[in-house]
Amino acid sequence: MAGKMLQDVDGKLKPGHDWQMEVTDELSKPLFRLVISARRPR
C-alpha cells in the first residue's frame, strides 16, 4: 500500500520534507507510522 501511495508522490517530495503514513487497527488506534524523509545526496 505504501509503495502504491508513494508512486503518487513521485517528483513532489522535496529535500527537507517528509512523507508519512499512519497504520491503524479497525478501531483507528495507531499501530505504527512510516516516515520517508527526502535529503540531498552528499
C-alpha positions, 0 to 999 in steps of 0.5 A, spaced: 500 500 500 505 504 501 509 503 495 502 504 491 501 511 495 508 513 494 508 512 486 503 518 487 508 522 490 513 521 485 517 528 483 513 532 489 517 530 495 522 535 496 529 535 500 527 537 507 520 534 507 517 528 509 512 523 507 508 519 512 503 514 513 499 512 519 497 504 520 491 503 524 487 497 527 479 497 525 478 501 531 483 507 528 488 506 534 495 507 531 499 501 530 505 504 527 507 510 522 512 510 516 516 516 515 520 517 508 524 523 509 527 526 502 535 529 503 540 531 498 545 526 496 552 528 499 
